[in-house]
Amino acid sequence: MPPRLSHYDPIHRLLWRSTYTSFTMSRVCQVTKRGTRVGGTIARRGLPKYKGGIGLRTTGRNKRKFKVNVQRKRIWVAEIGQHVNVRLSTRALKTIAKNGAYPTLLKAGLVKPAGSQKH
């Protein structure tokens, strides 16, 4: 009878992870490296002091998430002569529109320098 695998065994953990968990992609921009951030909302009531009241009172706090607006895009990079598939935030799309696709993607490490590619 083969020895029973312990849950501490790295191979067993790898098999368990690949079988029972789903690998979802995180919501992170590949150019700006921005991801989901945690923050909060504050509920207030009362009349502000500058309007003649006694000031605003906090009545509650709630946790919330600020999510990045990530889009999948296929961008043509003329300098290397091919398309590049990337996951970008809309802020990164504005950066690409302003500075150009090749310099932005090169700075982010998503494409190699144009001279180093062999055809």
FITORVO-633453 format. One line per 5 residues: number of its first residue (from 1); their letters; for each residue x, y, z of N, C-alpha, C. Coordinates in Angstrom, 1 decimal, decimal comma. Each point is the difference from the previous one (the first is absolute). Example, Ala and Ser with C-alpha at 12.3 -4.5 7.8 and 13.67 -1.06 7.14 Angstrom:
BEGIN
1 = AS = 13,2 -5,7 7,8 -0,9 1,2 0,0 0,9 1,2 0,0; -0,4 1,1 -0,7 0,9 1,1 0,0 -0,8 1,1 0,8
END
This chain:
BEGIN
1 = MPPRL = 0,8 -1,2 0,0 -0,8 1,2 0,0 0,9 1,2 0,0; -0,3 1,0 -0,9 0,9 1,2 -0,1 -0,2 0,9 1,3; 1,0 0,7 0,3 -0,1 0,9 1,2 -1,0 1,1 -0,2; -0,7 0,3 1,0 -1,0 1,1 -0,1 0,6 1,3 0,0; -0,4 0,9 -0,9 0,5 1,3 -0,1 -0,5 0,9 1,1
6 = SHYDP = 0,9 0,7 0,6 -0,4 1,0 1,0 -0,4 1,3 -0,6; -0,8 0,7 0,7 -0,4 1,3 -0,6 1,1 1,0 0,1; 1,1 -0,3 0,7 1,2 0,8 0,0 0,9 -0,2 -1,2; -0,2 -1,1 -0,6 0,9 -0,3 -1,2 -0,3 1,0 -1,1; 1,1 0,6 -0,6 -0,2 1,0 -1,0 -0,7 -0,5 -1,3
11 = IHRLL = 0,3 -1,2 -0,4 -0,6 -0,6 -1,2 -1,5 -0,2 0,3; -0,4 -0,5 1,1 -1,4 -0,2 0,4 -0,7 1,4 0,0; 0,6 1,0 0,6 -0,6 1,3 0,0 -0,2 0,6 -1,4; 1,0 -0,2 -0,9 -0,2 0,4 -1,3 -1,1 -0,7 -0,7; -0,1 -1,3 0,1 -1,1 -0,7 -0,6 -1,4 0,4 0,6
16 = WRSTY = 0,0 0,2 1,3 -1,3 0,5 0,6 -0,4 1,3 -0,5; 1,0 0,9 -0,1 -0,3 1,4 -0,4 -0,5 0,0 -1,4; 0,6 -0,7 -0,9 -0,4 0,0 -1,4 -1,3 -0,7 -0,2; -0,4 -0,9 0,9 -1,2 -0,8 -0,2 -1,2 0,8 0,6; 0,1 0,6 1,2 -1,1 0,5 0,8 -0,2 1,5 0,0
21 = TSFTM = 1,0 0,7 -0,5 -0,1 1,5 -0,1 0,0 0,5 -1,4; -0,7 1,0 -0,2 0,0 0,7 -1,3 1,0 1,2 0,0; 0,8 0,1 -1,0 0,9 1,1 -0,1 -0,6 1,1 -0,7; -0,5 1,0 0,7 -0,5 1,2 -0,7 1,0 1,1 -0,1; -0,1 0,7 -1,1 1,0 1,1 -0,2 -0,4 1,2 0,9
26 = SRVCQ = 1,0 0,6 0,6 -0,3 1,1 0,8 -0,2 1,3 -0,8; -0,7 0,9 0,6 -0,4 1,3 -0,7 1,2 0,9 0,2; 1,0 -0,1 -0,8 1,2 0,8 0,1 0,4 0,5 -1,4; 0,3 1,2 -0,2 0,4 0,6 -1,2 1,5 -0,4 -0,3; 0,3 -0,4 -1,2 1,4 -0,5 -0,3 0,9 1,2 -0,2
31 = VTKRG = -0,5 1,2 -0,3 0,8 1,1 -0,2 0,3 0,8 1,3; -1,1 0,4 0,7 0,1 0,8 1,2 0,2 -0,9 1,3; -0,2 -1,3 -0,1 0,1 -0,9 1,1 -1,0 0,3 1,1; -1,1 0,7 -0,3 -1,0 0,4 1,0 -1,0 -1,1 0,1; -0,4 -0,3 1,2 -1,0 -1,0 0,3 -1,1 0,5 0,9
36 = TRVGG = -0,8 -0,9 0,5 -1,1 0,3 0,9 0,5 0,6 1,3; -0,6 1,1 0,5 0,4 0,6 1,3 -1,2 0,0 0,9; 0,3 0,0 1,3 -1,0 -0,1 1,0 -0,1 1,4 0,6; -1,3 0,4 0,2 -0,2 1,3 0,6 -1,3 0,0 0,8; -0,6 1,1 0,2 -1,3 0,0 0,7 -0,8 1,2 -0,3
41 = TIARR = -1,3 -0,1 0,4 -0,9 1,1 -0,1 -0,4 0,4 1,4; -0,3 1,3 0,2 -0,4 0,5 1,3 -1,4 0,6 -0,1; -1,0 -0,5 0,7 -1,3 0,6 0,0 -0,1 1,1 1,1; -0,4 1,2 -0,4 -0,1 1,1 0,9 -1,4 0,6 0,0; -0,3 0,7 1,2 -1,3 0,7 0,0 0,3 1,3 0,9
46 = GLPKY = -0,9 0,9 -0,2 0,1 1,3 0,7 0,3 1,1 -0,9; -0,2 1,2 0,5 0,2 1,2 -0,8 1,5 0,6 0,2; 0,7 0,2 -1,1 1,4 0,5 0,2 0,0 1,3 0,8; 1,2 0,2 0,7 0,1 1,2 0,8 0,0 1,3 -0,8; 0,5 0,0 -1,2 0,0 1,2 -0,8 -1,4 0,3 -0,5
51 = KGGIG = -0,9 -0,9 0,2 -1,4 0,3 -0,4 -0,8 0,3 1,3; 0,6 0,1 1,1 -0,7 0,3 1,2 -0,4 -1,1 0,9; 0,5 -1,2 -0,3 -0,4 -1,2 0,7 1,0 -0,3 1,1; -0,1 -1,2 0,6 0,9 -0,5 1,0 1,2 -0,8 -0,6; 0,0 -0,2 -1,3 1,0 -0,8 -0,6 -0,5 -1,4 -0,4
56 = LRTTG = 0,8 -0,6 -0,9 -0,4 -1,3 -0,5 0,5 -1,1 1,0; -0,9 -0,9 0,2 0,3 -1,2 0,9 0,1 -1,2 -0,9; 1,0 -0,8 0,3 0,1 -1,3 -0,7 -1,0 -1,0 0,6; -0,8 -0,6 -0,8 -0,9 -1,0 0,4 0,3 -1,5 -0,4; 1,0 -0,1 -0,8 0,4 -1,4 -0,4 1,2 0,0 -1,0
61 = RNKRK = 0,7 -1,1 0,0 1,1 -0,2 -0,9 -0,2 -1,3 -0,7; 0,3 -0,1 -1,3 -0,1 -1,2 -0,7 1,2 -0,2 -0,9; 0,5 -1,3 0,0 1,1 -0,3 -0,8 -0,5 -0,2 -1,5; 0,9 0,4 -0,9 -0,4 -0,2 -1,4 1,3 -0,2 -0,8; -0,1 -0,4 -1,3 1,1 -0,2 -0,8 0,0 1,0 -1,2
66 = FKVNV = 1,1 0,5 -0,3 0,2 0,8 -1,2 0,7 -0,8 -1,1; -0,8 -0,4 -1,0 0,5 -0,9 -1,0 0,5 0,7 -1,2; 1,0 -0,5 -0,6 0,6 0,6 -1,2 -0,8 -0,4 -1,2; -0,2 0,9 -0,9 -0,8 -0,3 -1,3 1,0 -0,6 -1,0; 0,1 -1,4 0,1 0,9 -0,7 -0,9 -0,7 -0,5 -1,2
71 = QRKRI = 0,7 0,2 -1,2 -0,6 -0,4 -1,2 1,1 -0,9 -0,8; -0,5 -1,0 -0,7 0,9 -0,8 -0,8 0,1 0,7 -1,4; 1,2 0,3 -0,4 0,2 0,7 -1,3 1,1 -0,7 -0,8; -0,2 0,1 -1,3 1,0 -0,6 -1,0 0,5 1,3 -0,7; 1,2 0,3 0,3 0,6 1,3 -0,5 1,0 -0,3 -1,1
76 = WVAEI = -0,1 0,7 -1,1 1,0 -0,1 -1,1 1,2 0,9 0,4; 1,2 -0,7 0,0 1,3 0,8 0,2 0,8 0,0 -1,3; 0,0 1,1 -0,6 0,6 0,1 -1,3 1,5 -0,2 0,0; 0,7 0,4 1,1 1,4 -0,1 0,1 0,5 -1,5 -0,1; -0,8 -0,9 0,6 0,4 -1,4 -0,1 -0,8 -0,8 -1,0
81 = GQHVN = -1,0 0,7 -0,6 -0,8 -0,6 -1,0 -0,9 -1,1 0,4; -0,6 0,0 1,2 -0,9 -1,0 0,5 -1,0 0,5 1,0; -1,0 -0,8 0,2 -1,0 0,4 1,1 0,5 -0,5 1,3; -0,5 0,7 1,1 0,3 -0,4 1,3 -1,3 -0,1 0,8; -0,3 -1,1 0,7 -1,1 -0,1 0,8 0,3 0,4 1,4
86 = VRLST = -0,7 1,0 0,6 0,3 0,5 1,3 -1,3 0,2 0,8; 0,1 0,0 1,3 -1,1 0,4 0,9 0,3 1,4 0,5; -0,7 1,0 -0,4 0,3 1,4 0,3 -1,1 0,7 0,8; 0,3 0,9 0,9 -0,9 0,9 0,6 -0,3 1,1 -1,0; -1,2 0,6 0,1 -0,3 1,1 -0,9 1,0 1,1 0,1
91 = RALKT = 0,6 0,2 1,2 1,0 1,0 0,2 1,2 -0,3 -0,9; 0,4 -1,3 -0,1 1,1 -0,4 -0,8 -0,3 0,2 -1,5; -1,3 -0,2 -0,4 -0,3 0,2 -1,4 0,2 1,5 -0,3; -0,3 0,9 0,9 0,2 1,4 -0,2 1,5 0,3 -0,1; 0,8 -0,7 0,8 1,5 0,2 -0,1 0,5 -0,5 -1,4
96 = IAKNG = -0,5 -1,1 -0,4 0,4 -0,5 -1,4 -0,4 0,9 -1,1; -1,2 0,6 0,2 -0,5 0,9 -1,1 0,9 1,3 0,0; 0,5 0,4 1,2 0,8 1,2 0,1 1,5 -0,3 -0,4; 0,6 -1,0 0,5 1,4 -0,3 -0,2 0,4 -1,0 -1,1; -1,0 -0,7 -0,4 0,2 -1,0 -1,1 0,1 -1,4 0,7
101 = AYPTL = -0,4 -1,0 -0,8 0,0 -1,4 0,5 1,4 -0,6 0,3; 0,9 0,2 -1,0 1,3 -0,6 0,2 0,8 0,5 1,3; 0,1 1,3 0,1 0,7 0,5 1,2 -0,6 -0,4 1,3; -1,4 0,0 0,1 -0,7 -0,3 1,2 0,2 -1,5 0,3; -0,2 -0,9 -1,0 0,1 -1,4 0,3 1,5 -0,4 0,2
106 = LKAGL = 0,9 0,7 -0,6 1,4 -0,3 0,3 0,4 0,4 1,4; -0,5 1,1 0,5 0,3 0,4 1,3 -0,6 -1,0 1,1; -1,2 -0,5 -0,4 -0,6 -1,0 0,9 0,6 -1,4 -0,1; 0,8 -0,2 -0,9 0,7 -1,3 -0,2 -0,9 -1,0 -0,7; -1,0 0,5 -0,8 -0,9 -1,0 -0,7 0,5 -0,3 -1,4
111 = VKPAG = 0,9 0,8 -0,5 0,6 -0,3 -1,3 1,5 0,1 0,1; 0,7 -0,6 -0,9 1,5 0,1 0,0 0,4 1,2 -0,9; 1,2 0,5 0,2 0,5 1,1 -0,9 0,0 -0,5 -1,5; -0,4 0,9 -0,9 -0,2 -0,3 -1,4 1,2 -0,6 -0,7; 1,3 0,4 0,4 1,2 -0,6 -0,7 0,3 -1,4 0,5
116 = SQKH = -0,5 -0,4 1,1 0,4 -1,3 0,5 -0,9 -1,2 -0,5; -1,0 0,3 -0,8 -0,9 -1,0 -0,5 0,5 -0,6 -1,3; 0,1 -1,3 -0,1 0,4 -0,7 -1,2 -1,2 -0,4 -0,8; 0,1 0,3 -1,3 -1,1 -0,4 -1,0 0,4 -1,1 -0,8
END
